[in-house]
Amino acid sequence: MSAPSFSDIQMHVVRPNQPVIGKVVESTPCLKGRSASYVRHVAIDVSGTPLAGSFCVGQSFGVIPPGQNEKGKPHAVRLYSISSPSWGEDGNGNVLSTTCKRLIDETSSDDPEEHGLFVGVCSNYLCDCKVGDEVLVSGPAGKRFLLPEDPAKHDYVFVATGTGIAPFRGMVMELLEHPDGPKDCQIHLVVGVPYGTDLMYDDWFRKMEEDHPGFHYHTVISRPEVGRRMYVDQYIVETVEPFHEVLAADRTLLYVCGIEGMQFGIYKLLETLGVSGGYVTLPEGMESMVDCDHAAMKKVRPGDRCMVEVY
Ligand SMILES: Cc1cc2nc3c(=O)[nH]c(=O)nc-3n(C[C@H](O)[C@H](O)[C@H](O)COP(=O)(O)OP(=O)(O)OC[C@H]3O[C@@H](n4cnc5c(N)ncnc54)[C@H](O)[C@@H]3O)c2cc1C
C-alpha cells in the first residue's frame, strides 16, 4: 500500500478566544439559476495577522459571529472549510475563502402553533457580510484532511455532498494550477446535491475538466425533476468504469467531505467493491447492515488512504 506522507502544517495559530480581524474582500453567489439554497463564496483578507501564510488547503478556519447566545455569552466559533488553495485567493496566502451555506429552517417544536423560522447565527452573518466588513477569525484547524506531500505519487477520488465541495475547489486548484503540480494524476470529483441548481462552482469545475484531461467531474442529483434519484455512493458503485479500477489501485487516495450521513454509504460501497481494506477498517457485521448504525459507525477506523471531514 502506498501510504501518503503529509508535510508539517500549522494549527491554531489564532485561538478563537483571541481572534484576529479579517476583512471581507469578496462575496459572490456560488449557485447559478434559482435554488432553494443560498450559498456564497466568501473571501477574507487576513494579511498582517498570524493567519496569513499559515493555512493549508483542506484545513478550516473559525468565524466568531458578533453578539451573544441565549445564555448571554459570546457566540461560539463556527468552523468553515477553506476553499482556496494554500497560496490563498491572492497567490500570497493573505486571502482565504470558504463556501458558506445559509442555515434556514422551520423551527422544530411539538407545538403546532410554533412555526417560525430558524435562522442559523453564523452562516447568515457571514453570508450577509459585505465587501469591506470586518470579521473575527481564528484557525487554522485540521491536521488530516490534507493533500499528500508528494501529490504526483497518487490518484484521487474526491466525494462531496453539499458544501463539502469547499476543500475540493482548493485541492483541484492546487493539484492542477500550480506550475510544479502533478501532470499525470487522475482526479475524480463526485459531487452530490439535491437539485441541479444546487451545484456549486459548476462552471469552473466544467472548465477545469475541459482543460485538464486527468480531471473528471461527476455530478449526482438526488432529487431530479425526471429520472431516478441517485446518491454519491450508488453512483460510484454503478459507474463501473473508472471507479472500480481506480479505487482498487494502491496509489489512490479517497477524500470524503460533507453531510455526516454520507459516510455509511461510502463505507458500504468500499465493502461492496471489495476494496475497503485499503481505506477503512470496518466493524464486524457491517456487510449485512442496511441502515446506518451509529454505534457501528463509531467503530469505523479510516486508514492511511482515506480522509474524512463530515459535519
Ligand atoms: C470542520 C467543519 C467544516 C465546515 N465547513 C463548512 C463550510 O465549508 N460551509 C458551511 O456552510 N458550513 C460548514 N460547516 C458548518 C458550520 O460550522 C456551521 O455549523 C453552519 O454554518 C451553521 O452554523 P450557524 O451558526 O449558521 O447555525 P447555528 O445557529 O449554530 O445553528 C445550528 C444548530 O441549530 C440546530 N438547528 C437546525 N435547524 C433547527 C431548527 N429548525 N430548530 C432548532 N434548531 C435547529 C442544528 O441542530 C445545529 O445544532 C463546517 C463545520 C465543520 C465542523
The ligand as a Gaussian input file, in Angstrom:
#p B3LYP/6-31G(d) Opt

LIG

0 1
 C      -14.823000      21.053000      10.018000
 C      -16.081000      21.804000       9.615000
 C      -16.107000      22.422000       8.380000
 C      -17.269000      23.112000       7.982000
 N      -17.280000      23.707000       6.759000
 C      -18.362000      24.378000       6.351000
 C      -18.384000      25.015000       5.076000
 O      -17.404000      24.981000       4.316000
 N      -19.504000      25.674000       4.712000
 C      -20.608000      25.742000       5.534000
 O      -21.599000      26.378000       5.148000
 N      -20.622000      25.143000       6.741000
 C      -19.528000      24.479000       7.172000
 N      -19.526000      23.890000       8.413000
 C      -20.710000      24.059000       9.274000
 C      -20.590000      25.398000      10.048000
 O      -19.536000      25.290000      11.001000
 C      -21.857000      25.761000      10.813000
 O      -22.234000      24.675000      11.620000
 C      -23.013000      26.145000       9.919000
 O      -22.680000      27.260000       9.124000
 C      -24.240000      26.517000      10.736000
 O      -23.853000      27.486000      11.665000
 P      -24.885000      28.604000      12.146000
 O      -24.221000      29.409000      13.195000
 O      -25.472000      29.304000      10.971000
 O      -26.035000      27.745000      12.787000
 P      -26.379000      27.703000      14.365000
 O      -27.007000      28.965000      14.781000
 O      -25.183000      27.228000      15.104000
 O      -27.456000      26.576000      14.338000
 C      -27.081000      25.236000      14.080000
 C      -27.732000      24.390000      15.122000
 O      -29.114000      24.579000      15.023000
 C      -29.779000      23.371000      15.038000
 N      -30.971000      23.510000      14.176000
 C      -31.053000      23.347000      12.849000
 N      -32.313000      23.554000      12.422000
 C      -33.052000      23.816000      13.538000
 C      -34.426000      24.102000      13.759000
 N      -35.294000      24.106000      12.763000
 N      -34.833000      24.360000      15.003000
 C      -33.936000      24.325000      16.033000
 N      -32.636000      24.057000      15.889000
 C      -32.203000      23.800000      14.655000
 C      -28.800000      22.362000      14.494000
 O      -29.062000      21.106000      15.004000
 C      -27.498000      22.926000      14.987000
 O      -27.194000      22.437000      16.268000
 C      -18.401000      23.183000       8.830000
 C      -18.356000      22.536000      10.075000
 C      -17.224000      21.867000      10.449000
 C      -17.209000      21.176000      11.800000

